[in-house]
């Protein structure tokens, strides 16, 4: 088996595993709820932090003092 063939096979196996895992999570209410809570928590915490960091960086680059 060539290296390219091995990479293709590995990618196919990983993609299949990801699809099966996603299907299992969607079909299991407890896991779906936990995933939803984790996703909303991530958005509520990382998005404001990202925006704050970008605004601070833009302020500094504009030449204003902090």
RAGIKA-V893256 format. One record per residue. N is the residue number from 1. RES is the residue in three letters. SS is DSSP state (h for helix, s for strand, l for the rest). PHI is phi in degrees with one decimal (none if undefined). D_FIRST is the distance of its C-alpha to the first C-alpha in whole Angstrom. Layout:
n=N res=RES ss=SS phi=PHI d_first=D_FIRST
n=N res=RES ss=SS phi=PHI d_first=D_FIRST
This chain:
n=1 res=UNK ss=l phi=none d_first=0
n=2 res=UNK ss=l phi=-78.5 d_first=4
n=3 res=UNK ss=h phi=-64.8 d_first=7
n=4 res=UNK ss=h phi=-64.1 d_first=8
n=5 res=UNK ss=h phi=-64.3 d_first=6
n=6 res=UNK ss=h phi=-65.4 d_first=7
n=7 res=UNK ss=h phi=-63.9 d_first=10
n=8 res=UNK ss=h phi=-62.8 d_first=11
n=9 res=UNK ss=h phi=-63.6 d_first=10
n=10 res=UNK ss=h phi=-62.7 d_first=12
n=11 res=UNK ss=h phi=-63.5 d_first=15
n=12 res=UNK ss=h phi=-65.0 d_first=15
n=13 res=UNK ss=h phi=-64.4 d_first=16
n=14 res=UNK ss=h phi=-64.8 d_first=18
n=15 res=UNK ss=h phi=-64.0 d_first=20
n=16 res=UNK ss=h phi=-63.2 d_first=20
n=17 res=UNK ss=h phi=-62.8 d_first=22
n=18 res=UNK ss=h phi=-65.6 d_first=24
n=19 res=UNK ss=h phi=-65.6 d_first=25
n=20 res=UNK ss=h phi=-63.8 d_first=26
n=21 res=UNK ss=h phi=-64.1 d_first=28
n=22 res=UNK ss=h phi=-63.0 d_first=30
n=23 res=UNK ss=h phi=-61.5 d_first=31
n=24 res=UNK ss=h phi=-63.9 d_first=32
n=25 res=UNK ss=h phi=-65.8 d_first=34
n=26 res=UNK ss=h phi=-65.9 d_first=36
n=27 res=UNK ss=h phi=-82.2 d_first=37
n=28 res=UNK ss=l phi=-106.6 d_first=38
n=29 res=UNK ss=h phi=-56.8 d_first=42
n=30 res=UNK ss=h phi=-63.7 d_first=42
n=31 res=UNK ss=h phi=-68.8 d_first=38
n=32 res=UNK ss=h phi=-61.4 d_first=39
n=33 res=UNK ss=h phi=-64.9 d_first=42
n=34 res=UNK ss=h phi=-63.4 d_first=41
n=35 res=UNK ss=h phi=-65.3 d_first=38
n=36 res=UNK ss=h phi=-61.9 d_first=41
n=37 res=UNK ss=h phi=-62.8 d_first=43
n=38 res=UNK ss=h phi=-65.0 d_first=41
n=39 res=UNK ss=h phi=-65.8 d_first=40
n=40 res=UNK ss=h phi=-67.7 d_first=44
n=41 res=UNK ss=h phi=-63.7 d_first=44
n=42 res=UNK ss=h phi=-62.5 d_first=41
n=43 res=UNK ss=h phi=-66.1 d_first=43
n=44 res=UNK ss=h phi=-70.9 d_first=46
n=45 res=UNK ss=h phi=-103.9 d_first=46
n=46 res=UNK ss=h phi=-80.9 d_first=43
n=47 res=UNK ss=h phi=-64.9 d_first=44
n=48 res=UNK ss=h phi=-62.2 d_first=48
n=49 res=UNK ss=h phi=-64.8 d_first=46
n=50 res=UNK ss=h phi=-63.3 d_first=44
n=51 res=UNK ss=h phi=-62.8 d_first=47
n=52 res=UNK ss=h phi=-62.0 d_first=50
n=53 res=UNK ss=h phi=-63.4 d_first=47
n=54 res=UNK ss=h phi=-67.2 d_first=47
n=55 res=UNK ss=h phi=-65.2 d_first=51
n=56 res=UNK ss=h phi=-62.4 d_first=51
n=57 res=UNK ss=h phi=-64.9 d_first=49
n=58 res=UNK ss=h phi=-64.9 d_first=51
n=59 res=UNK ss=h phi=-63.5 d_first=54
n=60 res=UNK ss=h phi=-64.8 d_first=54
n=61 res=UNK ss=h phi=-68.4 d_first=52
n=62 res=UNK ss=l phi=-78.5 d_first=55
n=63 res=UNK ss=l phi=99.2 d_first=57
n=64 res=UNK ss=l phi=-84.7 d_first=59
n=65 res=UNK ss=l phi=-78.9 d_first=60
n=66 res=UNK ss=l phi=-72.0 d_first=58
